[in-house]
Amino acid sequence: MCHIDVSAQVEAGLNVGAMSIPQERRLVTAIPGPRSQELLARKQAAVPGGIGTTLPVFVTRAGGGVVEDADGNRLIDFGSGIAVTNVGNAAPRVVERVQKQVAEFTHTCFMVTPYESYVQVCEKLNELTPGDHDKRTFLVNSGAEAVENAVKVARYATGRQAVVVFDHGYHGRTLLTMTLTAKNMPYKQGFGPYAPEVYRVPLAYPYRWPTGPENCAEEAAAEAIDMITKQIGATNVAAVVIEPIAGEGGFIEPARGFLPRIAEFCRENGIVFVADEVQTGFARTGDLFACEHEGVVPDIITTAKGIAGGLPLAAVTGRAELMDKVHPGGLGGTYGGNPLACEAALGVLETIAEEDLVARARRIGEIMLPRLEAMRERFDVIGDVRGRGAMIAIELVRPGIKEPDPAAVAEVVKRCHAAGLLVLTAGTYGNVLRFLPPLVIPEHLLEEGLGILEKAFAEL
C-alpha cells in the first residue's frame, strides 16, 4: 500500500475531509469477489438483462479517487459514474446540504408549492452558463429529459418542426432522444419506430475525416450546412442539437472552428442552437462548460450528470425570449427540481468554485495527455489520443490502419478491471477507452492508474 501525502493534497486544493476512504488501491479478492458475485446472481434474478453492468463489483462506499466494493477491494475510479461525481462521492458540502434538507422536507412539487433552493439553482445557472444575455432555467430529472424539453421549447418558440443532430451524437434513451442519438446498438435496436422530423448531418471528426484533420472543420461545416439547406430547408429547422464534445460517440472533439460556424449559421437563419452539455458540463473539460473553449454562446444549454453530485437533476437554460414563450403548464414534471437534488447542486457549485475544480480538471489533463501520447508512440494499437481537461479518450485500431479494434478495447478493459482500475468504453465503433476521473482524485492515484493502463497495453 502506498503512503498518501496529505500535505500535497492540501497544496493541490483538494478537500482531504472528503476522502474518508483511504486513497489507495487495495485488492483482497479477485475482481469480482465472492460477495459481489452473490449480489450479481441476485441482480440477474431480479433485474432485466437489458440493464447492463460494466464492472460487476457492488459498491459499499466511495470517495476521492476510490471505489470500495462489498468484498473490501478498493479500485481506482477513472469513471466518476459516467462524469457524474465530478466533485467526488459524498463531497462534504453536498452531504451537509442534503442531510439538512432531508430532515426538513423531501418533496412538495415545485409546481404546487415552490421552495427557494429551486430558484437558487436556476439563478446560479443563469449566471454561470455562457453569455451575458437574459436567461431562464427550469429543472427536470435527467439529461434525456433536458434535451427533450429543449427541443420542445425550440419548436414552440420558432413554430418550426425539424431538428438537426450529428453523426456520433448521443442524447438519451427516450423516444425522441433515442431518435436524436446516432448509434444503433445498443440504444436503438428493436425500439422503433422513431420520432419524425429528425435529420442527421456530418460531425467534424478529425481523426477520421477523409481529407485529413487540417481540412476537417471547414469541410464538415460546409457539408452539414449544405445538407440542411438543400435537404431540409433552413426555415423549417427549429433546433440544431450538438454535444460540444461527443460523449458516447467516442469523446470526439470537433475540429476547431466547426462549432462556431454551425452556431453562426443558426443565428443567420433563426435556428435555436442547443448545446448538450450533459456530460461535458461542470468543470469536466477544464472550462465550466465545454462550449466556452471556442467562445460559443448557445441559445439553450442542457445540463445534468455532474450538476448534483449523483442526485437526479438536470436543467434547461436558455434565452429568456425563447423560454418565456411557452404557456403556463407547458413545461415541468412532478419530481423536477426535487429539493434534495437542488441542495446537492448548490453544494456542487460551491465545491467547484471554492476548490477551483476548473483548474484541477486542467491539471488532470496535463498529467494524463502526455502519458497517453507516450503510450501511443509505444503501442501502435493506439490510433488517437484526444480530449480536454479530465475528459480524455484513446481510440484503438488495428496497427497500421484505422480499422476499429473493439476486441483490443475489451482485452485492455478486462486487464484494468482485474488490476483494480475502473475504466469505461465508448465510441460508435466500440473501440474507445474513455477516462473521466473525479476532479478530486489525488495525483498519486492518477499516476498509478496510468501505470496499470500501460501495463495492460504491454501485455496485450
C-alpha positions as CSV (number, residue, x, y, z in Angstrom):
1,M,0.0,0.0,0.0
2,C,1.3,3.4,-0.9
3,H,1.7,6.4,1.5
4,I,-0.7,9.2,1.0
5,D,0.9,12.7,1.1
6,V,-1.9,14.6,2.7
7,S,0.1,17.9,2.6
8,A,0.4,17.5,-1.2
9,Q,-3.4,17.1,-1.5
10,V,-3.9,20.3,0.6
11,E,-1.5,22.1,-1.7
12,A,-3.4,20.9,-4.7
13,G,-6.5,22.5,-3.2
14,L,-8.3,19.1,-2.6
15,N,-10.7,18.7,0.3
16,V,-9.0,16.0,2.3
17,G,-12.0,15.7,4.5
18,A,-14.0,14.5,1.5
19,M,-11.8,11.4,1.4
20,S,-12.9,9.3,4.3
21,I,-11.8,6.2,2.4
22,P,-8.0,5.6,2.3
23,Q,-6.8,6.9,-1.0
24,E,-5.1,3.7,-2.1
25,R,-5.8,0.8,-4.4
26,R,-6.3,-2.5,-2.5
27,L,-7.1,-5.9,-3.8
28,V,-8.1,-8.6,-1.3
29,T,-10.0,-10.9,-3.7
30,A,-10.3,-11.5,-7.4
31,I,-12.4,-8.9,-9.2
32,P,-15.3,-9.5,-8.8
33,G,-15.0,-11.1,-5.3
34,P,-17.4,-13.7,-3.8
35,R,-19.7,-11.2,-2.2
36,S,-20.1,-9.2,-5.4
37,Q,-20.7,-12.5,-7.3
38,E,-23.5,-13.4,-4.8
39,L,-25.1,-10.0,-5.4
40,L,-24.7,-10.3,-9.1
41,A,-26.7,-13.5,-9.0
42,R,-29.4,-11.7,-7.1
43,K,-29.3,-8.9,-9.7
44,Q,-29.7,-11.3,-12.6
45,A,-32.7,-12.9,-10.9
46,A,-34.4,-9.5,-10.1
47,V,-33.3,-7.0,-12.8
48,P,-33.9,-7.4,-16.6
49,G,-30.9,-8.3,-18.7
50,G,-31.3,-5.1,-20.6
51,I,-29.7,-3.3,-17.7
52,G,-26.1,-4.0,-18.4
53,T,-23.1,-3.9,-16.0
54,T,-19.6,-2.6,-16.9
55,L,-17.9,-4.0,-13.9
56,P,-19.9,-6.3,-11.6
57,V,-18.5,-5.2,-8.2
58,F,-21.1,-4.0,-5.8
59,V,-20.1,-0.7,-4.2
60,T,-20.4,-0.1,-0.5
61,R,-18.7,3.4,-0.3
62,A,-16.7,5.7,-2.5
63,G,-14.8,9.0,-2.2
64,G,-11.9,10.9,-3.7
65,G,-10.5,8.7,-6.4
66,V,-11.5,5.3,-4.9
67,V,-14.5,3.0,-5.1
68,E,-14.8,0.3,-2.4
69,D,-16.7,-2.9,-3.0
70,A,-18.6,-5.4,-0.9
71,D,-15.5,-7.6,-0.6
72,G,-13.3,-4.8,0.7
73,N,-11.5,-4.2,-2.6
74,R,-10.6,-0.6,-3.4
75,L,-10.5,0.3,-7.0
76,I,-9.1,3.5,-8.6
77,D,-12.0,5.3,-10.2
78,F,-11.5,6.6,-13.8
79,G,-15.2,6.7,-14.5
80,S,-16.9,9.1,-12.0
81,G,-20.2,7.3,-12.6
82,I,-20.0,8.5,-16.2
83,A,-19.0,12.1,-15.4
84,V,-21.5,12.5,-12.5
85,T,-19.3,12.6,-9.4
86,N,-17.0,15.4,-10.7
87,V,-16.7,16.8,-7.1
88,G,-16.2,13.2,-5.8
89,N,-18.6,10.9,-4.0
90,A,-20.1,12.2,-0.7
91,A,-18.5,15.7,-1.1
92,P,-18.8,17.4,2.3
93,R,-20.8,20.5,1.1
94,V,-23.2,18.2,-0.8
95,V,-23.6,15.9,2.2
96,E,-24.2,18.7,4.6
97,R,-26.8,20.4,2.5
98,V,-28.7,17.1,1.6
99,Q,-28.7,16.0,5.3
100,K,-30.2,19.2,6.4
101,Q,-32.8,19.2,3.7
102,V,-33.9,15.6,4.1
103,A,-34.8,16.4,7.7
104,E,-37.0,19.4,6.7
105,F,-39.0,18.1,3.7
106,T,-38.3,15.8,0.8
107,H,-40.9,16.9,-1.7
108,T,-43.8,19.3,-2.3
109,C,-43.6,19.6,-6.2
110,F,-42.3,22.9,-7.2
111,M,-45.3,23.5,-9.4
112,V,-47.7,23.1,-6.4
113,T,-45.8,24.9,-3.6
114,P,-42.4,26.2,-4.6
115,Y,-39.2,26.4,-2.5
116,E,-36.2,28.7,-2.6
117,S,-33.4,26.2,-3.5
118,Y,-35.0,25.5,-6.9
119,V,-34.9,29.3,-7.6
120,Q,-31.3,29.5,-6.3
121,V,-30.1,26.7,-8.7
122,C,-31.8,28.5,-11.6
123,E,-30.3,31.8,-10.6
124,K,-26.8,30.2,-10.5
125,L,-27.2,28.5,-13.9
126,N,-28.4,31.8,-15.4
127,E,-25.3,33.4,-14.1
128,L,-22.7,30.8,-14.9
129,T,-23.7,29.4,-18.3
130,P,-22.1,31.1,-21.4
131,G,-23.4,34.5,-22.5
132,D,-24.5,37.7,-20.6
133,H,-28.0,37.8,-22.1
134,D,-31.2,37.5,-20.1
135,K,-31.8,33.8,-19.3
136,R,-34.4,31.5,-17.7
137,T,-33.8,28.0,-16.3
138,F,-36.1,25.1,-15.3
139,L,-35.2,21.8,-13.7
140,V,-36.0,18.2,-14.7
141,N,-34.7,14.8,-13.7
142,S,-32.3,13.5,-16.4
143,G,-30.2,14.5,-19.3
144,A,-32.6,13.0,-21.8
145,E,-35.5,14.9,-20.3
146,A,-33.5,18.1,-20.5
147,V,-32.7,17.6,-24.2
148,E,-36.3,16.6,-25.0
149,N,-37.5,19.8,-23.3
150,A,-35.0,21.9,-25.1
151,V,-36.5,20.6,-28.4
152,K,-40.0,21.4,-27.1
153,V,-39.0,25.0,-26.3
154,A,-37.3,25.4,-29.7
155,R,-40.3,24.1,-31.6
156,Y,-42.8,26.2,-29.7
157,A,-40.7,29.4,-29.9
158,T,-39.9,29.1,-33.6
159,G,-43.1,27.4,-34.9
160,R,-40.9,25.0,-36.8
161,Q,-40.6,21.2,-36.5
162,A,-37.3,19.9,-37.9
163,V,-34.4,19.1,-35.6
164,V,-30.8,18.6,-36.8
165,V,-28.3,16.4,-35.0
166,F,-24.9,15.0,-35.8
167,D,-23.1,11.7,-36.6
168,H,-21.7,10.1,-33.4
169,G,-24.1,12.0,-31.2
170,Y,-25.7,10.6,-28.1
171,H,-28.7,12.4,-26.4
172,G,-30.6,9.8,-24.3
173,R,-32.9,6.9,-24.3
174,T,-36.5,8.3,-24.5
175,L,-38.3,8.0,-27.8
176,L,-37.2,11.5,-29.0
177,T,-33.7,11.4,-27.7
178,M,-33.2,7.8,-28.9
179,T,-34.1,9.2,-32.3
180,L,-31.6,12.0,-31.9
181,T,-28.9,9.5,-30.9
182,A,-26.7,8.2,-33.8
183,K,-25.6,4.8,-32.5
184,N,-28.0,1.9,-33.2
185,M,-26.6,-0.8,-30.9
186,P,-27.5,-1.0,-28.1
187,Y,-29.5,2.2,-27.9
188,K,-32.0,2.0,-30.8
189,Q,-32.0,-1.6,-31.9
190,G,-35.5,-3.0,-31.9
191,F,-37.2,0.1,-30.3
192,G,-38.6,1.8,-33.4
193,P,-40.5,3.4,-35.0
194,Y,-38.8,6.7,-34.1
195,A,-39.9,10.3,-33.8
196,P,-40.4,12.2,-37.1
197,E,-38.6,15.3,-38.3
198,V,-35.1,14.5,-37.1
199,Y,-32.2,14.8,-39.5
200,R,-28.5,13.8,-39.2
201,V,-25.5,15.6,-40.7
202,P,-21.7,15.1,-40.5
203,L,-19.6,15.9,-37.4
204,A,-16.1,17.2,-37.8
205,Y,-14.3,14.1,-36.6
206,P,-10.6,15.0,-37.1
207,Y,-9.1,11.5,-36.8
208,R,-11.4,10.0,-39.4
209,W,-12.0,12.9,-41.7
210,P,-11.3,11.7,-45.3
211,T,-9.1,14.6,-46.4
212,G,-7.3,14.9,-43.0
213,P,-7.7,16.9,-39.8
214,E,-6.4,20.2,-41.3
215,N,-9.5,20.4,-43.6
216,C,-12.0,18.9,-41.2
217,A,-13.7,21.9,-39.7
218,E,-14.3,23.8,-42.9
219,E,-15.3,20.8,-45.0
220,A,-17.6,19.3,-42.3
221,A,-19.3,22.6,-41.6
222,A,-19.9,23.2,-45.3
223,E,-21.2,19.7,-45.8
224,A,-23.6,19.9,-42.8
225,I,-24.9,23.4,-43.9
226,D,-25.3,22.2,-47.5
227,M,-27.4,19.2,-46.3
228,I,-29.5,21.4,-44.0
229,T,-30.1,24.0,-46.7
230,K,-30.9,21.6,-49.6
231,Q,-32.5,18.6,-47.9
232,I,-34.4,20.2,-45.1
233,G,-34.6,23.9,-45.7
234,A,-33.2,26.2,-43.0
235,T,-36.5,27.9,-42.5
236,N,-38.0,24.6,-41.4
237,V,-35.4,23.9,-38.7
238,A,-36.4,24.6,-35.1
239,A,-33.1,23.5,-33.5
240,V,-29.6,22.2,-34.1
241,V,-28.6,20.0,-31.1
242,I,-24.9,19.2,-30.6
243,E,-22.6,18.0,-27.9
244,P,-19.5,20.3,-27.8
245,I,-17.5,17.1,-27.3
246,A,-19.3,14.0,-28.5
247,G,-19.5,11.7,-25.4
248,E,-20.8,8.2,-26.1
249,G,-19.7,8.6,-29.7
250,G,-16.1,8.5,-28.5
251,F,-15.1,11.8,-26.9
252,I,-14.8,13.3,-30.3
253,E,-13.7,16.9,-30.0
254,P,-14.9,18.6,-33.2
255,A,-12.2,20.3,-35.2
256,R,-11.6,23.8,-34.1
257,G,-13.8,26.3,-35.9
258,F,-16.6,23.8,-36.6
259,L,-18.9,24.7,-33.6
260,P,-18.6,28.5,-34.1
261,R,-19.5,28.1,-37.8
262,I,-22.6,26.0,-37.0
263,A,-23.6,28.4,-34.3
264,E,-23.2,31.3,-36.8
265,F,-25.4,29.5,-39.4
266,C,-28.1,29.0,-36.8
267,R,-28.1,32.8,-35.9
268,E,-28.3,33.7,-39.5
269,N,-31.3,31.5,-40.1
270,G,-33.3,31.9,-36.8
271,I,-32.5,28.3,-35.7
272,V,-32.1,27.6,-32.0
273,F,-28.6,26.4,-31.2
274,V,-28.8,23.8,-28.4
275,A,-25.6,22.7,-26.7
276,D,-26.0,19.4,-25.0
277,E,-23.5,19.7,-22.1
278,V,-24.9,16.8,-20.1
279,Q,-21.6,15.0,-20.0
280,T,-19.2,18.0,-20.6
281,G,-20.5,20.4,-18.1
282,F,-19.5,21.5,-14.6
283,A,-15.7,21.8,-15.0
284,R,-15.2,18.4,-16.6
285,T,-13.3,19.8,-19.7
286,G,-11.2,22.4,-18.0
287,D,-13.8,25.1,-18.6
288,L,-17.0,25.3,-16.6
289,F,-18.8,24.4,-19.8
290,A,-17.2,23.0,-22.9
291,C,-18.6,25.4,-25.4
292,E,-16.7,28.2,-23.7
293,H,-13.5,26.8,-25.1
294,E,-14.2,28.5,-28.5
295,G,-16.4,31.2,-27.2
296,V,-19.6,29.6,-28.4
297,V,-22.8,31.0,-26.8
298,P,-25.7,28.6,-27.2
299,D,-29.3,29.7,-27.3
300,I,-30.2,26.8,-25.0
301,I,-27.8,24.7,-22.9
302,T,-28.8,21.4,-21.3
303,T,-27.0,20.1,-18.2
304,A,-27.2,17.1,-16.0
305,K,-24.7,14.4,-14.7
306,G,-22.2,16.5,-12.8
307,I,-24.8,19.0,-11.7
308,A,-25.8,17.4,-8.3
309,G,-23.1,15.0,-7.2
310,G,-25.1,11.9,-8.0
311,L,-28.6,13.0,-7.2
312,P,-31.0,13.0,-10.1
313,L,-31.2,16.5,-11.5
314,A,-31.0,18.2,-14.9
315,A,-31.6,21.7,-16.3
316,V,-32.6,23.6,-19.4
317,T,-31.2,27.1,-19.5
318,G,-32.0,29.4,-22.4
319,R,-32.6,32.9,-23.7
320,A,-35.4,34.5,-21.9
321,E,-37.3,35.4,-25.1
322,L,-37.4,31.7,-26.1
323,M,-38.1,30.2,-22.7
324,D,-40.8,32.7,-21.8
325,K,-42.9,31.9,-24.9
326,V,-44.2,28.6,-23.6
327,H,-47.6,28.8,-22.0
328,P,-48.0,28.1,-18.2
329,G,-48.2,24.4,-17.6
330,G,-46.4,23.6,-20.9
331,L,-43.2,22.7,-19.0
332,G,-42.5,20.9,-15.8
333,G,-42.8,17.5,-14.1
334,T,-43.7,16.1,-10.7
335,Y,-40.2,15.4,-9.5
336,G,-38.3,18.1,-11.5
337,G,-36.0,20.1,-9.2
338,N,-36.5,17.9,-6.2
339,P,-35.4,19.8,-3.0
340,L,-32.7,17.3,-2.1
341,A,-31.2,17.4,-5.6
342,C,-31.3,21.2,-5.6
343,E,-29.4,21.4,-2.3
344,A,-26.9,18.9,-3.7
345,A,-26.5,21.1,-6.8
346,L,-25.8,24.2,-4.7
347,G,-23.2,22.1,-2.8
348,V,-21.6,21.1,-6.1
349,L,-21.4,24.6,-7.4
350,E,-19.8,25.7,-4.1
351,T,-17.3,22.9,-4.3
352,I,-16.3,23.7,-7.8
353,A,-15.8,27.4,-7.0
354,E,-14.1,27.0,-3.6
355,E,-11.7,24.2,-4.7
356,D,-11.1,25.6,-8.2
357,L,-12.0,22.3,-9.9
358,V,-11.9,24.0,-13.3
359,A,-8.1,24.4,-12.8
360,R,-8.0,20.9,-11.3
361,A,-9.5,19.4,-14.4
362,R,-6.8,21.2,-16.5
363,R,-4.2,19.7,-14.2
364,I,-5.5,16.2,-14.7
365,G,-5.3,16.7,-18.5
366,E,-1.7,18.0,-18.1
367,I,-0.8,14.7,-16.4
368,M,-2.8,12.3,-18.5
369,L,-2.3,13.5,-22.0
370,P,1.5,13.3,-22.2
371,R,1.4,9.9,-20.6
372,L,-1.1,8.7,-23.1
373,E,0.7,10.2,-26.0
374,A,3.9,8.4,-24.9
375,M,1.8,5.1,-24.9
376,R,0.6,5.9,-28.4
377,E,4.2,6.1,-29.5
378,R,5.0,2.8,-27.9
379,F,1.9,0.8,-28.7
380,D,0.7,1.0,-32.3
381,V,-2.8,-0.2,-31.4
382,I,-3.5,3.3,-30.1
383,G,-4.5,5.3,-33.1
384,D,-5.6,8.6,-31.4
385,V,-5.3,10.4,-28.1
386,R,-7.8,13.2,-27.6
387,G,-9.8,15.2,-25.1
388,R,-9.6,18.3,-22.8
389,G,-9.3,18.6,-19.1
390,A,-10.5,15.5,-17.4
391,M,-12.5,14.2,-20.4
392,I,-9.9,12.2,-22.3
393,A,-10.0,9.2,-24.6
394,I,-7.9,6.9,-26.7
395,E,-9.1,5.2,-29.9
396,L,-7.8,1.7,-30.6
397,V,-7.3,0.5,-34.2
398,R,-5.6,-2.4,-36.0
399,P,-1.9,-1.5,-36.3
400,G,-1.0,0.3,-39.4
401,I,-4.6,1.1,-40.4
402,K,-7.6,2.9,-38.9
403,E,-9.9,-0.1,-38.7
404,P,-11.5,0.0,-35.3
405,D,-10.4,-2.7,-32.9
406,P,-13.1,-3.2,-30.2
407,A,-11.6,-6.6,-29.3
408,A,-8.4,-4.8,-28.1
409,V,-10.5,-2.4,-26.0
410,A,-12.3,-5.4,-24.4
411,E,-9.0,-7.0,-23.5
412,V,-7.5,-3.8,-22.1
413,V,-10.6,-3.2,-20.0
414,K,-10.5,-6.7,-18.7
415,R,-6.9,-6.4,-17.6
416,C,-7.5,-3.0,-16.0
417,H,-10.5,-4.2,-14.1
418,A,-8.7,-7.2,-12.8
419,A,-5.9,-5.0,-11.6
420,G,-8.3,-2.6,-9.7
421,L,-8.7,0.2,-12.2
422,L,-12.3,1.1,-13.2
423,V,-12.3,2.3,-16.8
424,L,-15.2,2.9,-19.3
425,T,-15.6,2.4,-23.0
426,A,-17.3,4.4,-25.7
427,G,-17.3,5.0,-29.4
428,T,-19.6,4.5,-32.4
429,Y,-17.4,1.5,-33.3
430,G,-16.9,0.3,-29.7
431,N,-13.2,1.0,-29.9
432,V,-12.6,3.9,-27.5
433,L,-11.4,3.9,-23.9
434,R,-12.7,7.0,-22.1
435,F,-11.3,8.4,-18.9
436,L,-13.4,10.5,-16.5
437,P,-11.6,10.6,-13.2
438,P,-13.2,12.5,-10.3
439,L,-11.8,16.0,-10.3
440,V,-10.7,15.5,-6.7
441,I,-8.7,12.4,-7.4
442,P,-5.2,12.5,-5.7
443,E,-2.4,12.7,-8.2
444,H,-0.7,9.5,-6.9
445,L,-3.8,7.5,-7.9
446,L,-3.9,9.2,-11.3
447,E,-0.3,8.1,-11.9
448,E,-0.9,4.6,-10.5
449,G,-4.0,4.2,-12.7
450,L,-2.0,5.2,-15.8
451,G,0.7,2.7,-14.9
452,I,-1.9,-0.1,-14.7
453,L,-3.2,1.0,-18.1
454,E,0.3,1.0,-19.6
455,K,0.9,-2.5,-18.2
456,A,-2.4,-3.7,-19.8
457,F,-1.2,-2.5,-23.2
458,A,2.2,-4.1,-22.7
459,E,0.5,-7.4,-22.0
460,L,-1.9,-7.1,-25.0
